[in-house]
């Protein structure tokens, strides 16, 4: 399809926006250069981005001292969890400053669509994705599978966390036992917790130590209560800080990194907690089902759609009972959803 030609006014507007961006970048570089020439910036040190505020990021050094830093113009977009090299600057109005010089390579990246439907990273260097489910609202395999597909494609380890165990009675206990056993058979780890019973969180706290984690799951499963229990004293309603007043706004606009008292870190924001699949391809979805991707390479035809073609290894494995009906049908439902969205 040929690209649509811009009219004169549209071309002028695009050029104007690009020039404004270039001017802002140039002004920022001049401010930084002025600090450099004045000898105000210290030596380069390593830091961790713990929040993002417009044109600046909050960076924490190894001693957990925080700096409000500008970015070099050629660094691109930084997100919470990025590891950086920065140069600290003197304190101004009670706030330490600095300049981020380099961003280190990301080990993992969590993305989601922005308001313009562009896929943008929202957090980096995450070790564990805690997929939280509960009896209420009822846990569904297909929803679990959607989160697992996203985690597999992000190269982040998923843990299935069954919360609100106090609501599980003898009638529904077998359902959850079977549910977790099925996923454990696929190699996924699971835990059972109750945010109202801190004694049930010992295994989880030990697991979170020395890891960077994110809680995800549908609304109502108790993610906020779990996080509040694990982060006593933190007001999680307060997200970004006003650049003018340094006071919290009660609308979270950025992901923020918190330190667990028992060790480990949490990157949190409501937007991350309820992320799901975005514009994935059929190959991405297949990759997200680990037992399917191991078999798919043995299909007779490279472009096999697993719909009944001769020599389809996935259908043969399904018929032999090596792949569960539930997971295969979940895979097909997700593919159908992508087709509907397309």
NORQUI-V773008 format. One line per field, one symbol per residue. psi: psi as a letter, one per 20 degrees, with the letter a starting at -180 (. if undefined). burial: b if it has 9 or more other C-alpha atoms within 8 Angstrom, else e. Layout:
# NORQUI-V773008
psi: ???
burial: ???
This chain:
# NORQUI-V773008
psi: pqqppqrggghggghgghggghgggggghggghggghikiqaqprqrpoiqpndjrqpppaijkpqpoqrqqhjiapqrpiqprproqrrppkjpparpphqpqpphrpprrqrijkpoqqiqrlphponoprrhoqpppghgghghhgggghilppppooorliiioahgighghggghhghhhijqqqqprohinhiijgggghhipjqpqpprrqpiikggggghhhmpipnihodqqpigijqqqkopiqqqpqpphiqrqppqqhhhhkrbqbmqrhhggghinhhghhhhijqhphkpjljjqpjohghghghijipqgghghgghhgghghghh.
burial: eeeeeeeeeebeeeeeeeeeeeeebbebbeebeebbeeebbeeeebbbbbbbbeebbbbbbeeeebbbbbbbbebeebbbbbbbbbbbbbeeeeebbbbbbebeebebbbbbbeeeeebebbbbbbbbbbbbbbbeeebeebebbbbbbbbbbbebbbbbbbbbbeebeeeebeeeeeebeebbeeebbbbbbbbeebebbeeebeebbebbbbbbbbeebbbeebebbbbeeeeeebbbbbeeeeebbeebebbbbbbbeebbbbbbbeebbbbebeebeeebbbbbbbebbebbeebbeeebeeeeeeebbbbbbbeeeebeeebbebbebbbeebeeee
